[in-house]
Amino acid sequence: MAGSVAVIGGTLVTGEGRARADLLLRDGRIAAWLADGKAVGADEQVDATGLWVLPGGIDVHTHFEEPDPNLLEGFETGSHAAAAGGVTTVVEMPQAHPTTTTSGLLRAKAAIVERSAIVDVALWAGVTFAAGQTEADLEAMAGAGAAAFKSFMASSSPFFPAVDTAGLLRAMRVAAATGLPYGLHAEDDALLRYGIGRMREANRGDPLAHAESRPPVVETVAVAAALVLAEETGAPLHVCHVASAGALRLIAEAKRRGVRVTCETCPQYLVLDTEDLERRRGFARCAPALRPSEEVEAIWPFVLDGTVDLICSDHCGFTPESKRLGDEDIFAAPLGLPGVQTLLSASYTGAVVERGMAPERWVRLVSTRPAEIFGLAPRKGSLAIGTDADLTLFDPDRRWTVTVDDHLHRQPWSPYEGKSLQGRVVRTIRRGQTIFDDGKAGAERIVAPPGSGRFVPRGAT
Ligand SMILES: [Zn+2]
């Protein structure tokens, strides 16, 4: 990896602003910002004329899910899709078989990353307090470099039990002491069971029954409880995939009072709605559910005013066959959507193209803030001299239509298929090495070997 790379002719767009400059990369780090033409003599020249040069995208919510005997996605294919989407670092969720709930399991997962991934990977630590897990396990995972803790407030998978209110309090005390963010899937368990039960009694298995079984209030009630406990304990709470204006209103108020809370949303809650759920059925089933268009419009002001800290994908790999089960009964389709490859283009289209957000504010949502919150800054998330040379070359004007042939993730489908997006990733550079080149065709576009990605512990410099 020795040798220097010059990225010439592009416009640098960071969370701070825009500048016309060339970049000199050396030994995997950003060595210098140079005026036009000053980078001649580098070992490799990358022409970025007409393109934006962004700090590599950081997707803090992916389910590549290894180890897993079914291998529905995996670090190799998942990181190919990430690279194609301009994402150079992911923070991988603790769902796996077995679930990542001890420091030994966390280290084992990091070893899989270093054999398989082509992007860098930080790891979430799972908190269930099941199967004998205690506070000491949480502290040990923090010591092993976990980026954040994660729990479910509602039952999701039998492999990843929800925590009750006492479990939340216990985990938040460890989060407050270690400084790790505590990420929550915030839906109220009792309201969710009640909602699904009502749909079952009415013999509803149509697509909208999924959305109606878990309306926004299910999320808002859970967020309210989490905020009370965060304020009580001083824990840094991070609310995952917020998809309701009511929850965002509570988060905005808590932020104003000084509560340590951050939150994320996902493109599926910003550019898709219940019409997509009706049309795509199981292929649009996720949790929280896609919202009616009025709710989507009520969420956007919180993205534009900065209440939402970051946008991530919640990428999952499920087979088309399993998703097709939703044709008969929506509740039979598994919950989750692929999205790491479309994260940047879909969020750019919604925020910058359609709603006029400044490009540097969009870069904060998909790179700068994720790095800051998940302990990856200052190494990642900026284009500062001395930091990792993770770059995304992005054509802000190119319009393209999402097609099945384009996907590099393991499962051949996307909830955005047929949608027209603006802004396309042209090249992705991770620690100075090109890992994705859109100038080639199909799978040839991936130009890095498995295992060139690294595990990134929280706070690494
Ligand atoms: Zn998730």
Boltz pocket constraint, residues with backbone or C-beta under 6 A from the ligand:
constraints:
  - pocket:
      binder: B
      contacts: [[A, 61], [A, 63], [A, 93], [A, 314]]
      max_distance: 6.0
